[in-house]
Amino acid sequence: VQLQASGGGLVQAGGSLRLTCAASGRTYSNYRTAWFRQTPGKEREFVARIRWSDSSTFYADSVKGRFTISGDNSKNTVDLQMNNLRPEDTAAYYCAADACQGCGYGYWGQGTQVTVSS
């Protein structure tokens, strides 16, 4: 599975951005797709995930109510709609996928930078 993240950019606090993760290859084997983020000197942080079997979603407390993850099976894409952005949301955002329950996120895309100015 190959993942390609896009949609990052520079936005003012309170603004919105929409990230897209496009998957190719053996996408039928994906169990979940998730977004993570990372800032220099810090560990990668979980943001949100969607489980393909039932479209259930799960969010980090820090983004709950502001970010929405959604998936389109027909296009093999996962979007992350980010509203009411804060400077602390500034990070490189990565999408990831795992192939089964308990497999771990073994597939990663390149990061897309999100910068929120105050």
C-alpha positions in Angstrom: 0.0 0.0 0.0 1.3 3.4 -0.9 -0.1 6.5 0.8 0.1 10.1 -0.5 -0.8 13.0 1.8 -1.7 16.4 0.5 -3.5 19.6 1.4 -1.2 21.2 4.0 -0.5 24.9 4.0 -0.4 28.1 6.0 -3.5 29.4 7.7 -4.4 31.9 10.4 -5.7 30.7 13.7 -9.4 30.0 13.5 -9.1 29.0 9.9 -9.7 25.6 8.2 -7.7 23.2 6.1 -8.6 19.9 4.5 -6.0 17.2 4.2 -6.3 14.2 1.9 -4.6 10.8 2.0 -4.8 8.9 -1.3 -4.0 5.2 -1.2 -2.9 2.9 -4.0 -1.8 -0.7 -4.3 -3.4 -3.4 -2.1 -6.0 -1.0 -0.6 -8.6 -3.8 -0.1 -6.4 -5.1 2.8 -6.6 -1.9 4.8 -8.2 -2.2 8.2 -7.8 1.3 9.5 -6.4 4.6 8.1 -5.2 7.2 10.5 -3.7 10.7 10.7 -0.7 11.4 13.0 1.3 14.6 13.4 4.7 15.5 14.5 6.7 18.6 15.4 10.5 18.8 15.6 11.8 17.3 18.8 8.6 15.7 19.8 7.2 12.2 19.3 4.6 11.5 16.6 1.1 12.1 18.0 -2.1 10.3 17.0 -4.8 12.6 15.6 -7.7 10.6 14.3 -8.5 7.3 12.6 -11.3 5.6 10.7 -12.0 1.9 10.6 -13.1 0.7 7.2 -15.3 -2.2 8.3 -17.9 0.0 10.0 -16.7 3.6 9.3 -16.2 4.2 13.0 -14.0 7.0 13.9 -11.8 7.9 16.9 -10.1 11.2 17.8 -7.4 12.5 20.1 -8.9 14.7 22.8 -6.9 17.7 21.5 -8.8 17.7 18.2 -12.2 16.4 19.1 -15.0 18.7 18.0 -12.7 20.5 15.6 -11.4 17.8 13.2 -13.4 15.3 11.2 -12.0 12.3 9.5 -13.9 10.7 6.6 -13.3 8.0 4.1 -14.3 7.3 0.5 -14.0 3.7 -0.5 -14.6 4.3 -4.1 -11.7 6.7 -4.3 -9.5 5.1 -1.7 -9.1 8.4 0.0 -9.3 9.6 3.6 -9.8 13.3 4.4 -9.1 15.2 7.5 -11.2 18.3 7.8 -9.6 20.7 10.3 -11.6 23.6 11.6 -10.9 26.2 14.2 -7.2 25.6 13.8 -4.9 26.7 16.6 -1.2 27.5 16.6 -0.5 24.3 18.5 -1.9 22.4 15.6 1.2 23.3 13.6 3.0 20.1 12.6 3.8 17.8 9.8 0.8 15.6 9.3 1.1 12.0 8.2 -1.4 9.4 7.1 -0.9 5.8 8.0 -2.7 2.5 7.4 -2.7 -1.0 9.0 -3.7 -4.2 7.4 -5.5 -6.0 10.3 -6.5 -5.6 13.9 -3.4 -5.7 16.0 -1.0 -5.3 13.0 0.0 -1.8 13.8 0.3 1.0 11.3 2.8 -0.4 8.9 2.1 1.8 5.9 3.0 5.5 6.0 2.7 8.4 3.6 5.1 11.4 3.5 4.2 14.3 5.7 2.3 17.4 4.7 3.1 20.6 6.6 0.3 22.5 8.4 1.3 25.9 9.8 -1.2 27.9 11.9 -0.2 31.5 12.6 -1.5 33.4 15.6 
